[in-house]
Amino acid sequence: MAATKSATKLYVLDTNVLIHDPAAILNFEEHQVVIPMTVLEELDKLKMGKASIATDCREAIRKIDHIIGDASPTEIAKGVPIARPDGSVQGHLSILLDNFEAPNRSLPPDLNDNKIINSLVGLQEKHPRREVVLITKDINMRLKARGCGVGAQDYQNDQLLTDVALLETGYHTFADSFWETQSQVETFHDETGTYHRIPLENLPDDLYVNRFIVDEKGFIGRVVLIEEDTALLQDLPAEQLLSQSAWGLTPRDIPQALALHLLMDPDVHLVTLTGQAGSGKTILALAAAIEMTVATQQFRRIIATRSTRGLDEDIGYLPGTEAEKMEPWLGAITDNLEALHDDDEHATSSVDYILQKVPLQFKSLNYIRGRSFQHSLILIDECQNLTPHQMKTIITRAGAGSKVVCLGNLAQIDTPYLNPISSGLTYLIERFKEFSSGGTIHLEGSPRSILAEYAETHL
């Protein structure tokens, strides 16, 4: 008769999990978290420098040190109780040494991944009644571990969706007329516009403030208040939305019009725009930013940055200002500045004038950490390449009177251990669904050109 398995599992964390979420150790409840010595060595090698990965490594190391404290080597090998922020104790943390004999199912120890998997096989043989599970963001490492008979999973604690198709788009579309589905409506007018109070039972279930109701007959309503049994919709005529302008730019379709409406609203402090290449994310955000900084002077400056793997490194010591070093990375911003002034007689002069006139600052993502930006419009491009932890670090930089605009295309993730479900952009949209001063819009189509649209759908 086989021995029954223990209820508490041994979860072994890979380096990329601790970089993805330095607080991952605290997310395994009553189970035992195991950190291989090889993982500590990798964290030690990566902790130096100003890159975002180094910051995450240092934070992970500090959390491990805080839990272990002054425990003896025997206690560390056996498992140190994990103290929770509320004062309770739940689960254990141990460090796994690599000094035992190679197990029967061992891989060549020339790679760190293989060393970790070998130590897991040894751990499994040492504790036959405990279930050993490797937690890693590396798909190939999960396959190798399973090939050696060890269970392996992705780190899913911060994954809020099972399918990216379920991600909030920012608006609900009715196939025909929205009003044909309504039986009880209270309409009133004031100096700010026309409003409709509608019972919640007649509206979609997942409805939040600053989401839109759109139908094919031309009705557009913005949810401005959700009460106990009713929701208040502001009536927004389609002609009015499509005729709004920011720095001479007018929207080409309804999703772009909804995006521009949120971008220009002073009461919306966070806007996320998603969509495929060429859907207009950057040019809409940039036009709105210049309009609100130069024309209406709502903000003192525009801070533009983006997540790119090359930018995760230090920008270097070669001659040149931070702005000059950042400019090649932020070509999308200057490209869109040129597009906004295509019709000018001297387009190049116009762009140079705008760059001198507009308080537009190009910042490295690494230098945003630890700062607080007051009365600024913070424009973050390529957000799909950020982890949830990095996203939190950046969003919390927004000071009084600031607005954050996050742009991204979940189909173009360049970071090896992220996918559309685990991306920080997906995490942000889901976490901020109920934030009454935030909004999100998924832009459709590829208005960049007929060629770009065809390539997006056929290549």
C-alpha positions in Angstrom: 0.0 0.0 0.0 1.5 3.4 -1.1 2.1 6.0 1.6 -0.3 8.9 1.6 1.0 12.2 0.5 1.4 15.1 3.0 -1.1 17.9 2.7 1.7 20.5 2.6 3.7 20.8 -0.7 7.2 21.8 -1.4 7.1 24.7 -3.9 10.6 25.4 -5.4 10.9 28.9 -6.9 13.0 29.7 -9.9 14.9 33.0 -10.2 12.6 34.4 -12.8 9.6 34.1 -10.4 11.4 36.2 -7.7 12.3 38.8 -10.4 8.7 38.8 -11.7 7.3 39.2 -8.2 9.8 39.8 -5.3 7.0 39.1 -2.8 6.2 35.6 -4.4 7.5 33.9 -1.2 4.4 35.1 0.7 1.9 33.7 -1.8 2.0 30.0 -1.1 -0.2 29.9 2.1 0.5 26.9 4.4 3.0 25.2 2.1 6.8 25.2 2.2 8.7 27.5 -0.1 12.1 26.3 -1.2 14.9 28.5 -2.7 17.7 26.5 -4.3 21.2 27.8 -3.6 21.7 28.2 -7.4 18.8 30.7 -7.4 20.4 32.8 -4.7 23.7 32.8 -6.7 21.8 34.0 -9.8 20.1 36.7 -7.8 23.5 37.8 -6.4 24.9 38.1 -10.0 21.9 40.2 -11.2 21.5 42.5 -8.1 24.2 45.0 -9.2 23.4 48.1 -11.3 20.5 50.4 -11.9 18.5 48.2 -14.2 14.9 47.3 -13.2 15.9 43.6 -12.9 18.6 44.5 -10.4 16.1 46.4 -8.2 13.7 43.4 -8.2 16.6 41.1 -7.3 17.7 43.3 -4.4 14.1 43.4 -3.1 13.7 39.6 -3.3 17.0 39.1 -1.4 15.8 41.5 1.3 12.5 39.6 1.7 14.4 36.3 2.0 16.8 37.8 4.6 13.9 39.3 6.5 12.2 35.9 6.9 15.3 33.9 7.7 16.7 36.4 10.2 19.1 34.8 12.6 17.9 31.2 12.1 20.5 28.5 12.4 21.7 26.5 9.4 19.7 23.5 10.6 16.5 25.6 10.9 17.1 27.1 7.4 17.4 23.6 5.8 14.3 22.3 7.7 12.2 25.4 7.1 11.8 28.8 8.8 8.2 29.9 9.7 7.1 32.7 7.5 5.8 35.7 9.4 2.9 37.5 7.7 2.4 41.3 7.5 -0.6 40.9 9.9 1.6 39.3 12.5 0.4 35.7 11.9 2.7 32.8 10.9 1.9 30.6 8.0 4.1 28.3 5.8 7.8 27.8 5.9 10.9 28.9 3.9 13.9 26.8 3.4 17.1 27.0 1.3 18.1 23.9 -0.7 21.8 23.0 -0.9 23.2 21.3 -4.0 25.8 19.2 -2.1 24.0 15.8 -2.2 24.9 13.0 -4.6 23.5 13.2 -8.2 20.1 11.5 -8.4 19.4 8.6 -10.8 17.4 10.9 -13.2 20.0 13.7 -13.4 20.7 16.1 -16.2 24.2 17.3 -17.2 25.1 19.9 -14.5 26.6 22.4 -17.0 23.5 24.7 -16.8 22.0 26.4 -13.8 18.5 25.2 -14.9 19.8 21.6 -14.9 21.4 22.1 -11.4 18.0 23.3 -10.1 16.1 20.4 -11.7 18.7 17.9 -10.4 18.3 19.3 -6.9 14.5 18.9 -7.2 14.8 15.3 -8.2 17.1 14.7 -5.2 14.5 16.5 -3.0 11.7 14.4 -4.3 13.7 11.2 -3.5 14.5 12.5 0.0 10.8 13.4 0.7 8.7 10.7 -1.0 5.6 11.8 1.0 5.8 15.4 0.0 4.7 16.7 -3.4 7.6 18.7 -5.0 6.5 21.4 -7.5 8.8 23.7 -9.5 7.4 27.2 -10.0 9.0 28.9 -13.0 8.1 31.4 -15.8 10.4 29.5 -18.2 8.3 27.1 -20.3 11.3 25.1 -21.5 12.4 24.5 -17.9 8.9 23.3 -17.0 9.1 20.8 -19.8 12.6 19.6 -18.7 11.4 19.2 -15.1 8.4 17.2 -16.2 10.7 15.0 -18.3 12.6 14.2 -15.2 9.4 13.3 -13.3 9.1 16.6 -11.3 5.9 18.6 -11.3 6.2 22.1 -12.7 3.8 25.1 -12.9 3.8 28.7 -14.1 3.6 31.4 -11.4 -0.1 32.4 -11.6 -0.7 34.4 -8.4 -1.0 37.7 -10.3 -2.8 36.3 -13.3 -6.4 37.6 -13.1 -7.7 36.1 -16.4 -7.7 32.7 -17.9 -8.1 34.0 -21.5 -6.9 37.4 -22.8 -10.1 37.5 -25.0 -11.9 38.2 -21.7 -9.9 41.4 -21.1 -11.9 44.6 -20.6 -12.3 46.6 -23.8 -13.9 49.7 -22.2 -17.2 49.5 -24.0 -20.2 47.2 -24.5 -21.7 47.0 -28.0 -25.3 46.3 -28.6 -26.0 44.6 -32.0 -29.1 46.7 -32.7 -30.7 49.4 -30.7 -29.9 49.8 -27.0 -33.2 51.4 -26.3 -35.2 48.4 -27.6 -33.8 46.5 -24.6 -34.9 49.1 -22.1 -38.4 49.3 -20.4 -37.8 51.8 -17.6 -35.7 54.9 -18.2 -35.5 58.2 -16.3 -34.0 61.0 -18.4 -33.0 64.5 -17.3 -30.9 67.4 -18.5 -28.6 69.9 -16.7 -25.8 72.3 -17.8 -23.4 69.4 -18.3 -25.6 67.4 -20.7 -28.3 64.7 -20.9 -28.4 61.8 -18.5 -30.3 58.5 -18.3 -30.9 56.6 -15.1 -31.4 52.9 -16.0 -32.0 49.8 -13.8 -28.9 47.6 -13.4 -30.9 44.5 -14.3 -31.3 45.8 -17.8 -27.6 46.5 -18.3 -24.5 44.2 -18.8 -23.3 42.5 -15.6 -19.7 43.7 -15.7 -20.4 47.4 -15.8 -18.1 50.0 -14.3 -17.8 53.8 -14.1 -16.2 55.3 -17.2 -17.2 52.3 -19.4 -19.3 53.0 -22.5 -22.5 51.6 -24.0 -22.5 51.7 -27.8 -25.1 50.5 -30.2 -25.3 50.3 -34.0 -28.0 53.0 -34.2 -25.6 55.7 -33.0 -26.3 55.8 -29.3 -23.2 56.3 -27.0 -23.6 56.4 -23.3 -20.8 56.8 -20.6 -21.4 55.3 -17.2 -20.8 58.1 -14.7 -22.3 56.6 -11.6 -23.4 53.2 -10.4 -26.0 53.2 -7.6 -27.5 50.3 -5.6 -30.1 49.4 -8.3 -29.4 51.8 -11.1 -26.7 53.2 -13.3 -26.4 56.8 -14.6 -25.4 57.1 -18.2 -24.3 60.4 -19.8 -25.6 60.7 -23.4 -22.7 61.5 -25.7 -23.8 62.2 -29.4 -21.6 60.3 -31.8 -21.2 63.5 -34.0 -20.0 65.4 -31.0 -17.4 62.7 -30.1 -16.2 62.4 -33.7 -15.8 66.1 -34.1 -13.7 66.6 -31.0 -10.1 67.7 -31.7 -6.7 67.6 -29.9 -3.8 69.6 -31.4 -5.6 69.4 -34.8 -6.2 65.6 -34.6 -9.7 64.3 -34.9 -10.7 60.6 -34.3 -11.3 58.3 -37.2 -13.8 55.9 -35.6 -15.9 55.5 -32.4 -13.2 53.7 -30.3 -10.7 56.4 -31.1 -13.3 59.0 -30.2 -14.0 57.3 -26.8 -10.2 57.1 -26.2 -9.8 60.9 -26.9 -12.8 61.6 -24.7 -11.2 59.9 -21.7 -7.7 61.4 -22.5 -9.1 64.9 -22.5 -11.2 64.5 -19.3 -9.5 66.2 -16.4 -11.3 63.9 -13.9 -9.8 60.7 -15.4 -6.3 60.2 -13.9 -5.4 56.9 -15.5 -6.1 55.9 -19.2 -5.0 52.6 -20.7 -5.1 52.2 -24.5 -4.6 48.8 -26.1 -4.7 47.7 -29.7 -2.8 46.4 -32.6 0.0 48.2 -34.4 -1.2 51.3 -36.1 -4.5 51.6 -34.3 -3.7 55.1 -33.2 -2.7 54.7 -29.5 0.5 56.8 -29.5 -0.7 59.6 -31.8 -4.0 60.1 -29.8 -2.2 60.1 -26.5 0.5 62.5 -27.8 -2.0 64.9 -29.4 -4.1 65.0 -26.2 -1.0 65.5 -24.1 0.2 68.5 -26.1 -3.3 70.0 -26.1 -3.6 69.7 -22.4 0.0 71.0 -21.7 0.3 73.8 -24.3 -3.3 74.9 -25.1 -5.1 74.4 -21.8 -2.0 74.3 -19.5 -3.6 71.5 -17.4 -0.2 70.0 -16.9 3.3 71.5 -16.6 5.1 68.9 -18.6 4.9 65.6 -20.5 7.1 62.8 -19.4 7.5 60.1 -22.1 9.0 56.7 -21.5 8.7 53.2 -22.7 9.5 49.6 -21.7 12.1 48.1 -24.0 14.6 45.4 -23.1 17.5 47.7 -24.2 16.2 50.4 -21.9 16.3 48.0 -18.9 20.1 48.5 -18.9 21.9 51.6 -17.7 21.8 54.3 -20.4 25.6 54.6 -20.1 28.4 57.1 -19.5 29.1 58.2 -23.0 28.7 61.9 -23.7 25.1 63.2 -24.2 22.2 64.2 -22.1 19.6 61.7 -20.9 17.1 63.2 -23.5 19.6 62.7 -26.3 20.3 59.1 -25.3 16.6 58.4 -25.0 15.6 59.8 -28.4 16.4 56.7 -30.5 14.2 54.6 -28.2 11.4 57.1 -28.3 11.3 57.4 -32.1 7.6 56.5 -32.0 7.0 59.8 -30.2 8.9 61.9 -32.6 7.4 60.0 -35.6 3.9 60.9 -34.3 4.9 64.5 -33.7 5.9 64.7 -37.4 2.5 63.0 -38.4 0.6 65.7 -36.4 2.3 68.4 -38.5 2.3 66.7 -41.9 0.1 69.4 -43.4 2.4 72.3 -42.2 4.3 74.2 -44.9 7.6 73.4 -43.0 6.9 70.2 -41.1 10.4 69.8 -39.8 10.5 73.3 -38.4 7.2 72.7 -36.8 8.4 69.6 -35.0 11.6 71.4 -33.9 9.4 74.3 -32.6 7.1 71.9 -30.7 10.1 70.1 -29.1 11.4 73.5 -27.9 8.0 74.9 -26.9 6.4 71.8 -25.4 7.9 70.7 -22.0 8.4 67.2 -23.3 10.9 65.1 -21.4 12.2 61.7 -22.5 13.0 59.6 -19.4 14.5 56.2 -18.9 12.2 53.9 -17.1 14.9 53.1 -14.6 15.3 56.7 -13.5 11.5 57.1 -12.9 11.8 54.7 -9.9 11.9 56.6 -6.6 10.7 59.9 -8.1 7.4 61.7 -7.7 6.1 63.7 -10.7 3.7 66.6 -9.8 1.2 68.1 -12.4 2.7 65.9 -15.2 1.2 63.8 -17.9 3.2 60.6 -17.8 3.1 58.7 -21.1 4.3 55.1 -20.9 4.6 53.2 -24.2 5.1 49.4 -24.7 3.5 48.6 -21.4 2.9 45.0 -22.4 6.6 44.3 -21.6 6.2 45.3 -17.9 5.6 42.8 -15.1 2.7 43.5 -12.7 5.3 44.5 -10.0 7.1 46.9 -12.4 3.8 48.4 -13.4 2.9 49.1 -9.7 6.3 50.7 -9.2 5.8 53.1 -12.1 2.1 54.0 -11.6 2.9 55.0 -7.9 5.2 57.7 -9.2 2.3 59.9 -10.2 2.0 62.8 -7.8 -0.6 65.4 -7.2 -2.3 66.7 -10.3 -0.7 64.1 -12.6 -2.3 61.8 -15.2 -0.8 58.5 -16.4 -1.5 57.1 -19.9 -0.4 53.5 -20.6 -0.1 52.2 -24.1 0.5 48.7 -25.3 -0.1 45.9 -27.8 -0.5 42.5 -26.1 0.3 40.8 -29.4 3.9 42.2 -29.4 5.4 41.1 -26.1 9.3 41.0 -26.3 10.0 39.9 -22.7 10.9 36.1 -22.5 8.9 35.3 -19.4 5.7 37.3 -20.1 2.6 36.4 -22.1 -0.6 38.3 -22.7 -2.2 36.9 -19.5 0.8 37.6 -17.2 1.6 41.0 -18.6 1.5 44.0 -16.3 -0.7 45.8 -18.8 -3.4 43.0 -18.5 -2.9 43.1 -14.7 -3.4 46.9 -14.6 -6.5 46.9 -16.7 -8.1 44.2 -14.5 -7.1 45.7 -11.2 -8.3 49.2 -12.1 -11.7 48.1 -13.5 -13.5 49.5 -10.5 -11.3 52.7 -10.2 -13.8 55.5 -10.8 -11.1 57.9 -12.0 -9.7 55.5 -14.6 -10.7 54.2 -17.9 -9.5 51.8 -20.7 -10.3 51.5 -24.4 -9.3 48.8 -26.8 -8.7 50.4 -30.2 -9.8 48.5 -33.3 -8.5 48.2 -36.8 -5.2 49.5 -38.3 -5.8 53.0 -39.7 -2.0 53.4 -40.3 -2.4 52.4 -43.9 -4.2 49.9 -46.2 -0.9 48.0 -46.4 -0.4 47.9 -42.6 -4.0 46.7 -42.1 -3.6 43.9 -44.7 -0.3 42.8 -43.2 -1.7 42.7 -39.7 -4.5 40.3 -40.8 -2.7 38.2 -43.4 0.9 37.7 -42.3 
